[in-house]
Amino acid sequence: MNEELQWCFAKSLAGHDKETVYIIKKMDSEYAYLTDGKNKLIDSPKKKKIKHIQVIKKKDSNLESKHNNHISIQNEDIKKAIKLYISSNKEE
């Protein structure tokens, strides 16, 4: 389960960051490690309990291809993916 959710979008459901969109960097049995490329950088992700996030089973194709090809993912890539995701969902 944890591997397939890596690099998926997630929305915070609780806390001061409620409604913030992140990308899941990794997960363990209790926590998700989230990054937004701006406030929570890829090298120091936010540790948040899984019950406090809504996993959006959608991935950014650019991030997924970089990960699969072992290309380093930068904070700029994360910010761009989140921005595109938010803008595409506002239109719907």
C-alpha positions as protocol buffer text, in pm:
chain_id: "A"
residue {
  index: 1
  type: MET
  ca { x: 0 y: 0 z: 0 }
}
residue {
  index: 2
  type: ASN
  ca { x: 269 y: 248 z: 97 }
}
residue {
  index: 3
  type: GLU
  ca { x: 470 y: 223 z: -224 }
}
residue {
  index: 4
  type: GLU
  ca { x: 169 y: 275 z: -450 }
}
residue {
  index: 5
  type: LEU
  ca { x: 74 y: 597 z: -266 }
}
residue {
  index: 6
  type: GLN
  ca { x: 421 y: 747 z: -295 }
}
residue {
  index: 7
  type: TRP
  ca { x: 411 y: 1068 z: -502 }
}
residue {
  index: 8
  type: CYS
  ca { x: 29 y: 1087 z: -482 }
}
residue {
  index: 9
  type: PHE
  ca { x: -143 y: 1410 z: -388 }
}
residue {
  index: 10
  type: ALA
  ca { x: -290 y: 1445 z: -38 }
}
residue {
  index: 11
  type: LYS
  ca { x: -496 y: 1710 z: 138 }
}
residue {
  index: 12
  type: SER
  ca { x: -462 y: 1794 z: 506 }
}
residue {
  index: 13
  type: LEU
  ca { x: -785 y: 1741 z: 699 }
}
residue {
  index: 14
  type: ALA
  ca { x: -676 y: 1875 z: 1038 }
}
residue {
  index: 15
  type: GLY
  ca { x: -436 y: 2120 z: 1196 }
}
residue {
  index: 16
  type: HIS
  ca { x: -326 y: 2471 z: 1107 }
}
residue {
  index: 17
  type: ASP
  ca { x: -254 y: 2353 z: 752 }
}
residue {
  index: 18
  type: LYS
  ca { x: -610 y: 2225 z: 693 }
}
residue {
  index: 19
  type: GLU
  ca { x: -704 y: 2213 z: 321 }
}
residue {
  index: 20
  type: THR
  ca { x: -337 y: 2239 z: 213 }
}
residue {
  index: 21
  type: VAL
  ca { x: -239 y: 2014 z: -77 }
}
residue {
  index: 22
  type: TYR
  ca { x: 81 y: 1815 z: -41 }
}
residue {
  index: 23
  type: ILE
  ca { x: 257 y: 1532 z: -219 }
}
residue {
  index: 24
  type: ILE
  ca { x: 329 y: 1213 z: -26 }
}
residue {
  index: 25
  type: LYS
  ca { x: 701 y: 1149 z: -20 }
}
residue {
  index: 26
  type: LYS
  ca { x: 671 y: 827 z: 178 }
}
residue {
  index: 27
  type: MET
  ca { x: 446 y: 651 z: 427 }
}
residue {
  index: 28
  type: ASP
  ca { x: 481 y: 407 z: 711 }
}
residue {
  index: 29
  type: SER
  ca { x: 213 y: 230 z: 911 }
}
residue {
  index: 30
  type: GLU
  ca { x: 111 y: 540 z: 1110 }
}
residue {
  index: 31
  type: TYR
  ca { x: 251 y: 849 z: 939 }
}
residue {
  index: 32
  type: ALA
  ca { x: 269 y: 1012 z: 598 }
}
residue {
  index: 33
  type: TYR
  ca { x: 567 y: 1232 z: 511 }
}
residue {
  index: 34
  type: LEU
  ca { x: 439 y: 1524 z: 306 }
}
residue {
  index: 35
  type: THR
  ca { x: 610 y: 1788 z: 97 }
}
residue {
  index: 36
  type: ASP
  ca { x: 485 y: 2098 z: -79 }
}
residue {
  index: 37
  type: GLY
  ca { x: 820 y: 2223 z: -213 }
}
residue {
  index: 38
  type: LYS
  ca { x: 775 y: 2559 z: -41 }
}
residue {
  index: 39
  type: ASN
  ca { x: 718 y: 2540 z: 335 }
}
residue {
  index: 40
  type: LYS
  ca { x: 789 y: 2170 z: 370 }
}
residue {
  index: 41
  type: LEU
  ca { x: 1085 y: 2087 z: 152 }
}
residue {
  index: 42
  type: ILE
  ca { x: 1158 y: 1749 z: 3 }
}
residue {
  index: 43
  type: ASP
  ca { x: 1459 y: 1704 z: 236 }
}
residue {
  index: 44
  type: SER
  ca { x: 1253 y: 1780 z: 550 }
}
residue {
  index: 45
  type: PRO
  ca { x: 897 y: 1661 z: 489 }
}
residue {
  index: 46
  type: LYS
  ca { x: 604 y: 1718 z: 725 }
}
residue {
  index: 47
  type: LYS
  ca { x: 525 y: 1416 z: 941 }
}
residue {
  index: 48
  type: LYS
  ca { x: 147 y: 1385 z: 970 }
}
residue {
  index: 49
  type: LYS
  ca { x: -76 y: 1105 z: 1098 }
}
residue {
  index: 50
  type: ILE
  ca { x: -248 y: 919 z: 816 }
}
residue {
  index: 51
  type: LYS
  ca { x: -590 y: 973 z: 974 }
}
residue {
  index: 52
  type: HIS
  ca { x: -538 y: 1350 z: 933 }
}
residue {
  index: 53
  type: ILE
  ca { x: -493 y: 1344 z: 556 }
}
residue {
  index: 54
  type: GLN
  ca { x: -712 y: 1264 z: 260 }
}
residue {
  index: 55
  type: VAL
  ca { x: -514 y: 1070 z: 2 }
}
residue {
  index: 56
  type: ILE
  ca { x: -597 y: 1173 z: -353 }
}
residue {
  index: 57
  type: LYS
  ca { x: -513 y: 872 z: -566 }
}
residue {
  index: 58
  type: LYS
  ca { x: -375 y: 1082 z: -845 }
}
residue {
  index: 59
  type: LYS
  ca { x: -9 y: 1123 z: -935 }
}
residue {
  index: 60
  type: ASP
  ca { x: 181 y: 1381 z: -1135 }
}
residue {
  index: 61
  type: SER
  ca { x: 321 y: 1203 z: -1441 }
}
residue {
  index: 62
  type: ASN
  ca { x: 639 y: 1414 z: -1440 }
}
residue {
  index: 63
  type: LEU
  ca { x: 722 y: 1323 z: -1078 }
}
residue {
  index: 64
  type: GLU
  ca { x: 642 y: 958 z: -1134 }
}
residue {
  index: 65
  type: SER
  ca { x: 862 y: 933 z: -1443 }
}
residue {
  index: 66
  type: LYS
  ca { x: 1152 y: 1109 z: -1267 }
}
residue {
  index: 67
  type: HIS
  ca { x: 1118 y: 870 z: -972 }
}
residue {
  index: 68
  type: ASN
  ca { x: 1100 y: 563 z: -1195 }
}
residue {
  index: 69
  type: ASN
  ca { x: 1407 y: 676 z: -1392 }
}
residue {
  index: 70
  type: HIS
  ca { x: 1600 y: 754 z: -1071 }
}
residue {
  index: 71
  type: ILE
  ca { x: 1623 y: 1124 z: -1154 }
}
residue {
  index: 72
  type: SER
  ca { x: 1644 y: 1358 z: -858 }
}
residue {
  index: 73
  type: ILE
  ca { x: 1314 y: 1531 z: -774 }
}
residue {
  index: 74
  type: GLN
  ca { x: 1356 y: 1895 z: -676 }
}
residue {
  index: 75
  type: ASN
  ca { x: 1134 y: 2127 z: -472 }
}
residue {
  index: 76
  type: GLU
  ca { x: 1053 y: 2318 z: -791 }
}
residue {
  index: 77
  type: ASP
  ca { x: 907 y: 1998 z: -942 }
}
residue {
  index: 78
  type: ILE
  ca { x: 686 y: 1951 z: -635 }
}
residue {
  index: 79
  type: LYS
  ca { x: 562 y: 2313 z: -642 }
}
residue {
  index: 80
  type: LYS
  ca { x: 484 y: 2292 z: -1014 }
}
residue {
  index: 81
  type: ALA
  ca { x: 293 y: 1964 z: -975 }
}
residue {
  index: 82
  type: ILE
  ca { x: 80 y: 2101 z: -689 }
}
residue {
  index: 83
  type: LYS
  ca { x: 12 y: 2424 z: -876 }
}
residue {
  index: 84
  type: LEU
  ca { x: -103 y: 2231 z: -1185 }
}
residue {
  index: 85
  type: TYR
  ca { x: -320 y: 2002 z: -974 }
}
residue {
  index: 86
  type: ILE
  ca { x: -491 y: 2292 z: -795 }
}
residue {
  index: 87
  type: SER
  ca { x: -549 y: 2487 z: -1116 }
}
residue {
  index: 88
  type: SER
  ca { x: -694 y: 2183 z: -1296 }
}
residue {
  index: 89
  type: ASN
  ca { x: -935 y: 2116 z: -1006 }
}
residue {
  index: 90
  type: LYS
  ca { x: -1057 y: 2475 z: -991 }
}
residue {
  index: 91
  type: GLU
  ca { x: -1183 y: 2444 z: -1349 }
}
residue {
  index: 92
  type: GLU
  ca { x: -1396 y: 2138 z: -1265 }
}
